[in-house]
């Protein structure tokens, strides 16, 4: 690998804020769900995520919203 710079945690956090990316914990708080649910949805590919390294996973708020809207089931009218 030529001229590859690894980002520090501080740089990664700043980059995520600029791109409006959320951690699993932040996304879980927005949807009032446990972090484990967000991680499971990501593993099952129900919501998109960005994998950075072995543990760090970030989520684009709008991409997640669109993915969940696509999965919304309309109620039957009676």
Secondary structure in CASP SS format (residue, H / E / C, confidence):
PFRMAT SS
TARGET T0000
AUTHOR 0000-0000-0000
METHOD secondary structure of the structure
MODEL  1
X C 1.00
X C 1.00
X C 1.00
X C 1.00
X C 1.00
X C 1.00
X C 1.00
X C 1.00
X H 1.00
X H 1.00
X H 1.00
X H 1.00
X H 1.00
X H 1.00
X H 1.00
X H 1.00
X H 1.00
X H 1.00
X C 1.00
X C 1.00
X E 1.00
X E 1.00
X E 1.00
X H 1.00
X H 1.00
X H 1.00
X H 1.00
X H 1.00
X H 1.00
X H 1.00
X H 1.00
X C 1.00
X C 1.00
X C 1.00
X H 1.00
X H 1.00
X H 1.00
X H 1.00
X H 1.00
X H 1.00
X H 1.00
X H 1.00
X H 1.00
X C 1.00
X C 1.00
X C 1.00
X C 1.00
X C 1.00
X C 1.00
X E 1.00
X E 1.00
X E 1.00
X C 1.00
X C 1.00
X C 1.00
X E 1.00
X E 1.00
X E 1.00
X E 1.00
X E 1.00
X H 1.00
X H 1.00
X H 1.00
X H 1.00
X H 1.00
X H 1.00
X H 1.00
X H 1.00
X H 1.00
X H 1.00
X C 1.00
X C 1.00
X C 1.00
X C 1.00
X C 1.00
X C 1.00
X C 1.00
X C 1.00
END
